Amino acid sequence: MKAHILFWLKIGVSVGLLGYLLTLIDLHHLLEQLRNLDLRYLLLAYVLLLGQIGISGLKWQRILRSDGVVMRLPFLFRTILIGGFISLFLPTSFGGDVYRVVAARGVNQDLAKSTSSVLFDRLSGFFALISICMVGYATLPEHPYGPLVAALYVLGVIGFLTLSSDMAIGLIGTFRVAIVKKLAKILKSFRAYRTHRRLLALVLLLAFAFQLNVVVINKVYTLALGIDISFSLLLVIIPLIYLTEALPISINGLGVRESAFAFFFVMNGLTVEEGIAVSLLIVAERYLLGILGGSLLLASVISSRVRTV
């Protein structure tokens, strides 16, 4: 019952935000911008999105390997693409992660290791995203809240290191509650990730490459639309927008993402229409990438049925 209410609340947030944005935009101006798209930049953005799948698969493989799990890259690439397709039709952007956990478990038969690998993949991405935001923030001429942002960043790192420490894992392991014991297993995998220093460094490097590529792709979108905005500013606002989009308060970020783009673009001297136009390109390219994931899912279903006949 609570889940049902929460679902309708999310729909209300998405519809409400989109309705409010419609009262702000000049639809003719927005359509004019989209008509003047430079399609060459959109093709480049799509190629960069495919590159992200490669980076993500390689990172996930290294995370699993540090926990003693070996998986082939083609399987991980396919799983990520199918997970992305599934996320497009679920009320949360994390729906694809559930598919990744289930798919990985089907290979290694260890739910804790599969879950921890996907969680750590997300956490390393979050760490890289915040770090890139801080670097961009430091390059701006005025950054009065720098010490506060840095303090929160350091506290987050300390919290992660503390939770994955031997003492914390031992303490959590003393509890007899089933869900707490499962948490202890996940944290044991986190500890394994930390102890493999070279692999951890590679994972973090790939996480930074992935998130930096996100900013580059958004820069390409602005070039396609003829929007004049500096890359250093995008280093700050794109991570903030993507973090806002991940909040579980709307249907797959719908409405929240568009509102965040409009807010940050207007705050930096651009127009609501320009912010909305970029967000629309993000959605369009995600669905184009989803077609590839959907095709792989369909091929997988057909293949499994043929084998059972």
N, C-alpha and C positions, 0 to 999 in steps of 0.2 A: 504493500500500500504506500509506504514511504517512498519507494523507488518510483512508483507511478506519479506521485505528487511532484517529486523532484524533476522528473522528465518534463512534465507540463510547465513547471517553473522555468526550466531551461528554454523551452519553446517561447515562453512569454518574454524572457530576456532578449532572445535573438530577434523576435518579431518587433518588440518594442524599440530596440536600438536601430534596427533597419528602418522602421517607420519614422523615427526621429531624424535619421540621416536624410531620408527622402525630403523632409521639410527644409533641409539646409542646402541641398545641391541644386545646381542649375543643370537639369537633365540634358538640355541641348548642348551645353558646354562639355559635359561628360561624354556624350556620344560623339561629338566632334573630335575629342582627343583620341578616342578609341578608333575612329575611322582613319586617323592619320598615323596609325601604328607602323613602325618599321619592322616588318616581319623577319628581317635578317637577325635582329636582336632576339626575337622570340625563339628562333631556331637555336641560336647560341645558348639561350637560357635553358632550353630543353636538353641540350647536350651536357650542360653543366649539372642539370638535375640527374641525368644518368650517371655522371661522374660521382655524384653524391652517393648513389646506391653502391658503387664500387668501394668508396671510402668506408661507408657504413658496414658493408659485408666484411671487409678486411679487419675493421676494428672489432666487430663481434667475434670473428674467428680467433683473434689474438686474446680476447677476454676469456673465451671458452678454453683455449689452450693453456692459459695460466692456471686453470682449475682442473687440468688433466683431461679435458674433453676435446677430441679432434673431430672437426667437421669440414667437409669440402666446401670451397667457396661457391661453386655453382648452386649448391643447395641453399646456402645462406642468402645469396643474391635473390634467388627465386622466392624464398620465404619473406624477405623484406618487401619485395614488390607486391606480393599477394597481401601481405599485412597492410601495406599502404592502400591497396584497393579496398580492403574490408573496412578500413577506418573511414573511408569516404561516405559510408552508408550507416555508420553508427553514431549515436549521440555524443560520443567522446572520441577525442583524437588518440586515446590510448588503447582503443579496441584492437588495433593492429598488433600491439605489443602482446596481448593475450594470445593471438594466433601464433606469434613468434615463439612464445613460451611452450605452447602445445606442440608445435611442429618440432622444436628442438628436443622436447621430452620424448617424442616418438622415436628419435634416433638414439639418444643417450640414456633413456629410461630413468632419468634423475630429475624430478620436478624442482628440487631446491636449487640445483646447479643451473638449470634452464632459466628459472625465475631470477636468480641472482645475476646471471649474465645480462639479461635484458634490463634489469634495474640499474646495473652498473653502467651499461651502455647509455641509458638515459641520464644518470648522474654525471658521467664524464662529459656528456654533451652540455648539460646545465652548467657545469664548472667552466667549460670552454666559452660558453655563451656569455656568462657573467664577466669572465676575464676579458673578452674582446670588448664588451661594453665599457669596462673600466679603462682599457687602453684608449679607446675612442674618447672617453670622457676626459682623460688627462690631456689629450691633444687640443681640446677646445680652449678658447681664450679665457673663459670664465668657468670655474668649477668650484664654487663655494662649499659644496657638500662632499668634497673629496675625502676628508678624514672619516666621515660617517660611513660612506660607501666602502672604503677600505676596511674599516673595523668590522662591518657586517660580513664582508668577504672572508676575512681572516677567521671570524667566529664560525662560519660555515665549514671551512677546511678543518678547523680544530674539532668541530662536532663530528665530522665524518671519520677522522682519524681515531677519535675516542671511541665511537661506536664499534669500529672494526678492530679495536685492540683486544689482546688476549684477556685482559681483566674484564672488559665489558662482556665479551662472548662467554666467559666462564660464569659471570654473574647471571646473565640471561639464561644460560643453560641449566641453572639450578631450579628454575621454575618448572612445574609439572604440567602447566597449561599447554594444550596441543599447539595453539597458534604461536605461543611464545617459543616453543621448541623449534617450530619451523623457521621463525625469525632467526634463531641462533644458528641454524644451518646456513641460512642466507649470508649472515655476517661472517661465518667461517670462510665462505667463498670470497667475500670482500677482503678478508685477511690474506687469502691466497693471492689475490690480485696485487695487494700492497707489497707482499714479500718478493714477488718477481719484479725487481726494480726495472730491468731493461724492457720487459714486456709492458709494464705500467707506463714507462716513458713513451713507448711507441703508441700505446692506446691513447694517451693524452695528446700526443702529436697529431694523431689521426682525428681526434675530437676537435682540435683547433682547426685543422684543415677543413673539416666538414662544416663547422660553424662559420668560418671565414668565407667559405664558398657560398653559404646562405646569403651573406651580405653582398657578395659579388653578384649573385643572381639578381638580387633586388636592385643593385646598381644598373644592371643590364635592362631591367624592366623600366627604370626611369629614363634610360637612354632611348628605349623603344618608344616611349611616350614624349620624348623631347623635354623632360623635366630637368631643370638645372638645380642639382643638389650635390653637395660635396660628399666624397666617400667617407671622410672622417666623421661627418654628421651621421651618416648611415650606420657607421660602426657603433654609434650610441643608440639610435632610435630603433633599429631593426631588432637587436636582441630584446629590448624592452617590449616591443610589439609582439614578438613571438612568445615571450614569457607570459604576456597578458592573454594571448590567444589560448595558451595551455590551461588557463584557469577553468575549473569545472563548473562554470556558471551559465553556459550556453550550449547550443547544439553544435558540437564540433567547431567551436570558436566563431560560428556565424554571428555577425553583428558586432561582436567584441573586437574581432580583427579589423573590420572596416572602421569602427569607431576609433580604434587606436591609431590607425593610419591617418584618419582625418584630424585627430587631435594633435599628433606630433607634427604633421605637415603644416597645419595652420599655425602652430606655435613657432615654427621656424620660417614663417613668411611665405608659405606656399598656400594652395587652395584646397578646399574640401574635395573638389572634383579630382584633383591630382592624386590625393591620398587614396580615394575610392578606386580610381583607375588602376593604381598599382595593386591594390588588394584583389581586384577582379582578375588581373593577370595571374596572380598567385593561385587563385582558385582554378582558373582555366587550365593552367599548366599542370596542376595536381591531378585534375581529372584526365588530362591527356596521358600522364604517367600511369594513372589508374587503369587506363585501357590496356596497357601492357601487362599490369599485374592481373587484371581480370582475365586476359587471354591465357596467361600461365595457369591460373586457377582452373579455368575451363578445360585446358589441356590435361591438367593433373586429374580432374574428375573423370574425364573420358578415358584416360589411360588406366585408372584404377578399376573402372567398370569393365573394360576390355579384358583385364587380367582375371577378373572374377567370373567371367563367362566361360 
